[in-house]
Amino acid sequence: MRNMEDVEIAVMGEKGQIVIPKEIRDELGLGPKSKFLVIGYKDALVLKKLETPNLRKEWEAIKRVVDERIKKYGELTDEEIAAEVHG
């Protein structure tokens, strides 16, 4: 974690872009396409890194659970699925 003594200066370019110093990017794991919540308050600007879900990773995790349940209980027919969904 950085201390107040580790302050860096960033300069805004003509197009409104600000370069985050490399040491801070590395420390926070920031890269191209990183997304931020941007908050302006009085004379301060706050950037909060947004964690974007890895949809492929989440899908693979769901698929593993489904595959395990199919092995354990067998596959459901379309009618059984409809009965579960619609009650």
FENFEN-V904837 format. One record per backbone hydrogen bond with DSSP energy under -0.5 kcal/mol. NH is the residue of the N-H (numbers start at 1). CO is the residue of the C=O. If there is no record, write none. Layout:
NH,CO / NH,CO
This chain:
6,3 / 7,4 / 13,17 / 16,13 / 19,11 / 20,18 / 24,21 / 25,21 / 26,22 / 27,23 / 28,24 / 29,25 / 29,26 / 30,25 / 34,31 / 35,50 / 37,48 / 38,36 / 39,37 / 39,46 / 41,44 / 44,41 / 46,39 / 48,37 / 49,47 / 50,35 / 52,50 / 55,53 / 58,54 / 59,55 / 60,56 / 61,57 / 62,58 / 63,59 / 64,60 / 65,61 / 66,62 / 67,63 / 68,64 / 69,65 / 70,66 / 71,67 / 72,68 / 73,69 / 74,70 / 81,77 / 82,78 / 83,79 / 84,80 / 85,81 / 86,82 / 87,83
